Amino acid sequence: MQDSSIISDNIKLNSEKIGRYGIEVDSFTAEMDQNRKKALELNGKQDRLKSEQKQTTLELNQVLAKLEQDYARAKKTVKLAEPHAMWVAYGIHDKK
């Protein structure tokens, strides 16, 4: 993105020479500068979203780990409290 700024600035400085080769310097560099600005904005937004996603993933992993622990404990408890024939009612399909 910095390269686009450098080339745009230098095209403006040498507009007479560059313009002879088919570029409408003012509109071309204005559009280029606008696109660079938009790219910087979108890049910043993307970085914020990546950061939020990482935080959300960490939270999700913590919740899933706790859920696995709770499920394992519940499953053991049901196996101790109920006869094998009743395990299916709790969603436990273990053979023994």
N, C-alpha and C positions, 0 to 999 in steps of 0.2 A: 504494500500500500504506500510505503514511503517512496518507492520508485515512481509511482504514478504522480506523486506530488512534485518530485524533482523534474520529471519530464514535462509536466504541465507548466511549471514555472519557467523552464527554459524555452519552451515553445512560445510562451507569451513574450519573453525577452527577444526572441528572434522571429517574431511573427511575420515580418516582411519576407524573410528568406523561406521560412517553412510554408507560409501561405501560398507560395508559388507552386507547391507540389500537391495541391488539391485539398488541403484542409482549410475549412473556414475556422480560423484560429479562435475567435471569440466564442462561438457556440460550441466548438469541439472541446476547448479547455474548460468552459463552464460546465458542460455535461460531465466531463471527466472529474472535475473537482466535486461536483454534486454526487457522483457515484462513489468517489472515495470517502466523502463524508458519510454517506449512507452505509457503506461497507464498515466503517469504523463503529457506527451506531449498532449495526447488526452484530458485529463481532463482540462488542461489549455485552449486548443482550445475551448472546450465546454463552459467553463466559459466566454470566450470572445464572443462567439456566443450568449449566453444567455443575456449578457449585451447589445449587438447590437440589439437583438430582443426586449428587454424592451424599448430601445430608439426608435426603429421604431414603436412600439405599441403606445408609448406616442405621437409621431408625427402624426400617423394615427388617433388617437382619437381626436386630436386637429383639424385636417383637416375635419374629419367627423362632428364634432360639428359645425364648421363654415359652412360647406355645408348644414347642416340641417337648420341653421338660414337663410342662403341665400335662400334656397328652400321655407321656410315658408313665407319669405318676398315677394318673387316672386309670390307665389301662392295668397297671399292676394292682391297684386297689380293687377294681372290678373283678379281676381274676381271683383275688383272695376272697372277696365277699360273695361272689355268685358261682353257682355250678357251671361247668363247661357248656351245658346246653343253653344257658342264658346269655352267654357272651355275645352271640349274634345280635341280640336286641340292643346291645351297646355299640354295635358296629365293629366288634372284634371278631375277626375271622381266623384267628390262630387255631392250630390243630391241638395244641397243648402247651 
